[in-house]
Amino acid sequence: MERSMSGGNHSQAAEEKAASRGQSEVNRRLKYISLAVLVVQNASLILSIRYVRTLPGDRFFTTSAVVMAELLKVLTCLLIILLQKRFSVKETALFLVDAIVFQYKDTLKLAVPSLIYTLQNNLQYVAISNLPAATFQVTYQLKILTTALFSVMMLRKSLSKVQWVSLLLLFAGVAIVQVQQEGKKEAAVSDSAGQNYTVGLVAVVISCLSSGFAGVYFEKILKGSSASVWVRNVQLGIFGTVLGMLGLWWNDGAAIAERGFLFGYTDMVWCVIFNQAFGGLLVAVVVKYADNILKGFATSFSIIVSTVMSIYLFGFHVDLLFTAGAGLVIGAVYMYSLPKAAGSSSPSSSSSSSASSPSPRTDEGAEMEAFLPKAQGGVASPPPAVHITD
C-alpha cells in the first residue's frame, strides 16, 4: 500500500515538474515574441513616418493622420469592449454610458493628458519630418530622463544611484549626437529641401517634456482607478479626436477644405496610421510578458535597427561621434531598466517602471488578461494605457 502511494506521489511530482518545465518554455517563447513586437513597433513607426514625409510629390496633412489614428483606436477599443460583453450592444452601451457619462469626473480628468498626447503626436510628425530617423530615435530617449524627473518632483519617487548615473549617461549621449549632427546641419539642410534641423530638434525636446509630464500626471490622477485600459483609451480617444480636429482646423483648415481630408493618402500613409493606431494597443497586449529589462533591451535594439535601416533607406552616415553618443544612450537605457538592488524602496521600483515604459497608454498588463484567451495565460477576472508610443 505504501509503495503504491509512494509511486503515485513520484508520478504526480514528475507530472508537475514536466508541466512547470513546459510552462517555463512557453513563457520564454512569449518573452522573445514580446521582444520582437516591441522592437518592430518602435523602429517601424519612426522609419515609416520618415519615409512617407521625405517622398517627393503631394504630402498628406499630418493633422488629419493624427485624427484618423485616434478614430481607429477608439473604434478598436469599442470593438474589444463589445467582444468582452459577448456582443451585447445594450450591455456595452449601458457600460460605456456609466463609465464615460455618469462618471464624468473621471472622464474629465483625462482631458489634460489627452491634450498633451495630441500635441505630442503632432510634434512627432514635425520632428521626424525634419530629423534623420536614427537621430530622432536617439534623441527621443530623453523622455526617460523627463519622466524620471517628473516622477521625483510630482510623485516623490526616489531613484537608485545606478539610475541617476544612467540618466547622466543618457543626457551625455544625446548631447554628443547633437554635436555630431550640428556639424552636418548646413549640408543636410541644403540637400533636403523643406527640412529644418532646429525645428525638428525643438519639436522632439518638447515632445519628450510632454511625454514625461503626461505619463506622470496620468499615473497621479488615475491611481486607484478601476477603469479598464480599453475604457481609458476610449476616453482619451474621444478627447484626442475633438482636440485633433481643433488642431486640424486651426493649422490646415483652409487647405483641407480645398483638397480634402484624405489628400495625399497613399498605401504607405495608411500603413503609418494603422501602425500608430494599433501598434500601441498591440504592445499593450504583449507588454505583460516583458519585464523592464526586456523593454529596455527592446528600446536599445530598436535604436540599432533604426540606425542600420536609415543607412540603407536614407543614406544616413554613421561616424565615430554618432556611434559613441548612440552607444552611451543604448547603455543608459539598459542600465536604467536594471532591477534595484535588494533593500531598495518600492517607490524607486515603481519609478523605474513608470519612466521606462513607452507610454502611459499601454502598460497595464493585468487588464489585458481579461481579454487574452486563457490558453495564453489570461485569467477570468479583469496598465497607464500605451503612450502606443506612441
DAJOZI-V770138 format. One record per pair of residues at least 12 apart in sequence whose C-alpha atoms are under 10 Angstrom apart, sorted by sequence separation. I is the first residue (numbers start at 1). J is the second residue. If there is no record, write none. Layout:
I	J
I	J
This chain:
81	93
124	136
185	197
337	349
340	352
366	378
367	379
369	381
370	382
79	92
82	95
127	140
184	197
185	198
248	261
339	352
366	379
369	382
78	92
81	95
338	352
339	353
367	381
368	382
78	93
81	96
148	163
182	197
337	352
366	381
367	382
368	383
124	140
148	164
181	197
182	198
307	323
336	352
337	353
366	382
367	383
336	353
366	383
78	96
145	163
149	167
337	355
365	383
367	385
145	164
148	167
307	326
336	355
337	356
364	383
365	384
336	356
337	357
363	383
364	384
365	385
145	166
146	167
362	383
363	384
364	385
145	167
304	326
334	356
361	383
362	384
363	385
364	386
144	167
145	168
178	201
303	326
304	327
333	356
360	383
361	384
362	385
363	386
303	327
359	383
360	384
361	385
362	386
363	387
142	167
145	170
359	384
360	385
361	386
362	387
363	388
144	170
145	171
300	326
303	329
304	330
359	385
360	386
361	387
362	388
300	327
303	330
357	384
358	385
359	386
360	387
361	388
362	389
142	170
302	330
358	386
359	387
360	388
361	389
362	390
141	170
142	171
300	329
301	330
357	386
358	387
359	388
360	389
361	390
141	171
300	330
354	384
357	387
358	388
359	389
360	390
139	170
142	173
299	330
300	331
358	389
359	390
138	170
139	171
142	174
300	332
357	389
358	390
141	174
297	330
300	333
139	173
140	174
296	330
297	331
299	333
300	334
138	173
139	174
296	331
298	333
299	334
138	174
139	175
296	332
297	333
298	334
296	333
297	334
136	174
139	177
295	333
296	334
297	335
135	174
138	177
139	178
295	334
296	335
138	178
293	333
294	334
296	336
297	337
293	334
296	337
135	177
292	334
293	335
295	337
296	338
135	178
293	336
294	337
292	336
293	337
294	338
292	337
293	338
135	181
291	337
292	338
293	339
291	338
292	339
70	118
233	281
291	339
132	181
131	181
67	118
230	281
66	118
69	121
229	281
66	119
67	121
131	185
63	118
66	121
67	122
229	284
65	121
66	122
132	188
65	122
131	188
299	356
63	121
64	122
130	188
295	353
299	357
62	121
63	122
66	125
130	189
146	205
150	209
154	213
299	358
62	122
65	125
292	352
293	353
296	356
62	123
140	201
143	204
147	208
151	212
155	216
292	353
295	356
296	357
62	124
63	125
130	192
139	201
142	204
143	205
146	208
147	209
150	212
151	213
154	216
155	217
291	353
292	354
295	357
296	358
62	125
130	193
141	204
142	205
143	206
145	208
146	209
147	210
149	212
150	213
153	216
154	217
293	356
295	358
62	126
130	194
131	195
136	200
140	204
141	205
143	207
144	208
145	209
146	210
147	211
148	212
149	213
150	214
151	215
152	216
155	219
292	356
129	194
130	195
131	196
132	197
136	201
139	204
140	205
142	207
143	208
144	209
146	211
147	212
148	213
150	215
151	216
155	220
292	357
129	195
130	196
131	197
135	201
139	205
142	208
143	209
146	212
147	213
150	216
151	217
154	220
291	357
128	195
129	196
130	197
131	198
137	204
140	207
141	208
142	209
143	210
144	211
145	212
146	213
147	214
149	216
150	217
127	195
129	197
130	198
131	199
132	200
136	204
140	208
143	211
144	212
147	215
148	216
151	219
126	195
127	196
128	197
130	199
131	200
139	208
142	211
143	212
146	215
147	216
151	220
126	196
127	197
129	199
130	200
131	201
142	212
143	213
146	216
147	217
287	357
127	198
129	200
130	201
140	211
53	125
127	199
128	200
131	203
143	215
53	126
126	199
127	200
128	201
130	203
131	204
54	128
126	200
127	201
130	204
288	362
49	124
50	125
53	128
54	129
125	200
126	201
127	202
128	203
283	358
284	359
287	362
288	363
290	365
49	125
53	129
54	130
123	199
124	200
126	202
127	203
128	204
286	362
287	363
288	364
289	365
50	127
51	128
52	129
53	130
123	200
126	203
127	204
284	361
285	362
286	363
287	364
288	365
46	124
50	128
51	129
125	203
126	204
127	205
280	358
283	361
284	362
285	363
287	365
288	366
46	125
49	128
50	129
123	202
124	203
125	204
127	206
280	359
283	362
284	363
285	364
286	365
288	367
48	128
49	129
50	130
123	203
124	204
127	207
281	361
282	362
283	363
284	364
285	365
288	368
47	128
50	131
122	203
123	204
124	205
280	361
281	362
284	365
285	366
287	368
288	369
46	128
50	132
51	133
123	205
124	206
280	362
281	363
285	367
286	368
46	129
50	133
120	203
123	206
124	207
280	363
284	367
285	368
49	133
120	204
123	207
124	208
284	368
285	369
47	132
48	133
122	207
123	208
46	132
47	133
50	136
120	206
121	207
285	371
46	133
47	134
119	206
120	207
123	210
285	372
45	133
46	134
119	207
120	208
289	377
120	209
43	133
46	136
47	137
117	207
120	210
121	211
43	134
46	137
116	207
119	210
120	211
119	211
116	209
117	210
43	137
116	210
117	211
120	214
42	137
115	210
116	211
288	383
287	383
113	210
116	213
117	214
113	211
116	214
117	215
115	214
116	215
284	383
287	386
113	213
114	214
284	384
113	214
284	385
285	386
112	214
113	215
283	385
284	386
113	216
283	386
284	387
113	217
114	218
281	385
282	386
283	387
284	388
112	217
113	218
280	385
281	386
283	388
112	218
280	386
281	387
282	388
283	389
110	217
279	386
280	387
281	388
109	217
110	218
113	221
280	388
281	389
109	218
279	388
280	389
281	390
278	388
279	389
280	390
110	221
277	388
279	390
109	221
110	222
276	388
277	389
109	222
275	388
276	389
277	390
276	390
106	221
275	390
106	222
118	236
106	225
114	233
117	236
118	237
117	237
106	227
114	235
115	236
118	239
119	240
110	232
114	236
118	240
122	244
110	233
113	236
114	237
117	240
118	241
121	244
107	231
111	235
112	236
114	238
115	239
116	240
118	242
119	243
107	232
110	235
111	236
114	239
115	240
118	243
119	244
122	247
236	361
106	232
109	235
110	236
111	237
113	239
114	240
115	241
117	243
118	244
107	234
108	235
109	236
110	237
111	238
112	239
113	240
114	241
115	242
116	243
117	244
99	227
107	235
108	236
110	238
111	239
114	242
115	243
119	247
233	361
99	228
106	235
107	236
110	239
111	240
114	243
115	244
118	247
232	361
233	362
110	240
114	244
100	231
107	238
108	239
230	361
99	231
100	232
107	239
111	243
229	361
230	362
99	232
229	362
100	234
229	363
96	231
100	235
216	351
219	354
229	364
95	231
99	235
228	364
229	365
229	366
230	367
54	192
96	234
180	318
216	354
228	366
229	367
230	368
54	193
96	235
180	319
215	354
216	355
228	367
229	368
54	194
180	320
181	321
215	355
227	367
228	368
54	195
180	321
181	322
219	360
226	367
230	371
179	321
180	322
212	354
215	357
218	360
228	370
178	321
179	322
180	323
212	355
215	358
217	360
218	361
177	321
178	322
211	355
215	359
216	360
176	321
177	322
180	325
214	359
215	360
176	322
177	323
179	325
214	360
215	361
81	228
176	323
177	324
178	325
211	358
212	359
173	321
174	322
176	324
177	325
211	359
212	360
81	230
173	322
176	325
177	326
211	360
236	385
80	230
81	231
173	323
174	324
175	325
176	326
79	230
80	231
173	324
174	325
175	326
177	328
232	383
233	384
77	229
78	230
173	325
174	326
176	328
177	329
232	384
233	385
77	230
78	231
81	234
172	325
173	326
174	327
176	329
230	383
232	385
233	386
76	230
77	231
171	325
172	326
173	327
174	328
175	329
228	382
229	383
231	385
77	232
78	233
121	276
170	325
173	328
174	329
228	383
229	384
230	385
74	230
77	233
78	234
169	325
170	326
172	328
173	329
226	382
227	383
228	384
229	385
73	230
74	231
76	233
77	234
170	327
171	328
172	329
173	330
228	385
229	386
74	232
76	234
141	299
169	327
170	328
171	329
173	331
74	233
75	234
141	300
169	328
170	329
173	332
73	233
74	234
77	237
168	328
169	329
170	330
172	332
73	234
74	235
138	299
168	329
169	330
170	331
171	332
223	384
74	236
75	237
137	299
138	300
141	303
166	328
167	329
169	331
170	332
222	384
70	233
71	234
73	236
74	237
137	300
166	329
169	332
170	333
70	234
73	237
74	238
138	302
166	330
168	332
169	333
219	383
72	237
73	238
137	302
138	303
166	331
167	332
170	335
219	384
70	236
71	237
74	240
137	303
138	304
166	332
167	333
169	335
170	336
218	384
70	237
71	238
74	241
136	303
137	304
165	332
166	333
218	385
69	237
70	238
134	302
135	303
138	306
164	332
166	334
167	335
216	384
70	239
71	240
134	303
137	306
138	307
163	332
166	335
167	336
215	384
67	237
70	240
71	241
133	303
134	304
136	306
137	307
162	332
163	333
165	335
166	336
215	385
69	240
70	241
134	305
135	306
163	334
164	335
165	336
166	337
215	386
69	241
70	242
134	306
135	307
163	335
164	336
215	387
67	240
68	241
133	306
134	307
162	335
163	336
214	387
66	240
67	241
70	244
132	306
133	307
134	308
162	336
163	337
66	241
67	242
132	307
134	309
135	310
162	337
163	338
67	243
68	244
133	309
134	310
160	336
162	338
163	339
211	387
67	244
68	245
133	310
134	311
159	336
162	339
163	340
66	244
67	245
132	310
133	311
162	340
211	389
65	244
66	245
67	246
160	339
161	340
162	341
211	390
64	244
67	247
160	340
63	244
64	245
66	247
67	248
133	314
135	316
159	340
160	341
63	245
66	248
132	314
134	316
63	246
64	247
65	248
132	315
133	316
63	247
64	248
132	316
134	318
138	322
160	344
63	248
64	249
159	344
160	345
163	348
62	248
63	249
139	325
158	344
159	345
61	248
63	250
135	322
138	325
139	326
142	329
158	345
63	251
64	252
134	322
138	326
141	329
144	332
145	333
157	345
158	346
159	347
160	348
63	252
137	326
138	327
141	330
144	333
157	346
158	347
159	348
160	349
163	352
61	251
62	252
63	253
138	328
139	329
157	347
158	348
159	349
61	252
135	326
138	329
141	332
142	333
145	336
156	347
157	348
158	349
159	350
160	351
64	256
134	326
138	330
141	333
144	336
155	347
156	348
157	349
158	350
159	351
160	352
63	256
68	261
157	350
158	351
159	352
61	255
68	262
157	351
158	352
61	256
152	347
156	351
157	352
60	256
64	260
65	261
151	347
152	348
155	351
64	261
65	262
151	348
63	261
64	262
61	260
64	263
151	350
152	351
60	260
61	261
65	265
151	351
60	261
61	262
64	265
69	270
72	273
73	274
76	277
77	278
150	351
151	352
60	262
61	263
68	270
72	274
76	278
149	351
60	263
61	264
69	272
70	273
73	276
74	277
148	351
151	354
59	263
60	264
61	265
65	269
69	273
72	276
73	277
77	281
147	351
148	352
151	355
58	263
59	264
60	265
65	270
68	273
69	274
72	277
73	278
76	281
147	352
148	353
150	355
58	264
59	265
60	266
67	273
68	274
69	275
70	276
71	277
72	278
73	279
148	354
149	355
57	264
58	265
59	266
62	269
65	272
66	273
69	276
70	277
73	280
147	354
148	355
58	266
65	273
68	276
69	277
70	278
73	281
144	352
147	355
148	356
60	269
64	273
65	274
68	277
69	278
146	355
147	356
59	269
66	276
144	354
145	355
147	357
65	276
66	277
144	355
145	356
65	277
143	355
144	356
52	265
143	356
144	357
52	266
143	357
144	358
141	356
143	358
52	268
53	269
143	359
51	268
52	269
141	358
51	269
49	268
48	268
49	269
52	272
48	269
51	272
49	271
50	272
48	271
49	272
48	272
49	273
47	272
48	273
45	271
46	272
49	275
45	272
48	275
49	276
44	272
45	273
45	274
45	275
46	276
44	275
45	276
44	276
42	275
41	275
45	279
41	276
44	279
41	278
42	279
41	279
42	280
40	279
41	280
38	279
41	282
42	283
37	279
38	280
41	283
117	359
117	360
38	282
117	361
37	282
38	283
37	283
38	284
113	360
34	282
35	283
38	286
34	283
37	286
38	287
37	287
34	285
35	286
34	286
35	287
38	290
33	286
34	287
34	288
35	289
31	286
34	289
35	290
43	298
30	286
31	287
33	289
34	290
38	294
39	295
42	298
43	299
31	288
32	289
33	290
34	291
38	295
41	298
42	299
30	288
31	289
32	290
39	297
40	298
43	301
44	302
47	305
30	289
31	290
35	294
38	297
39	298
42	301
43	302
47	306
51	310
29	289
30	290
31	291
34	294
35	295
38	298
39	299
42	302
43	303
46	306
47	307
50	310
54	314
28	289
34	295
35	296
37	298
38	299
39	300
40	301
41	302
42	303
43	304
44	305
45	306
27	289
32	294
35	297
36	298
39	301
40	302
43	305
44	306
47	309
51	313
27	290
31	294
35	298
38	301
39	302
42	305
43	306
47	310
50	313
51	314
34	298
35	299
38	302
39	303
42	306
43	307
50	314
36	301
39	304
40	305
44	309
35	301
36	302
39	305
40	306
43	309
47	313
121	387
124	390
39	306
47	314
120	387
121	389
121	390
117	387
120	390
117	389
117	390
84	370
84	371
83	371
81	371
80	371
42	358
38	358
45	389
45	390
30	376
42	388
41	388
42	389
41	389
42	390
27	376
41	390
26	376
27	377
26	377
23	377
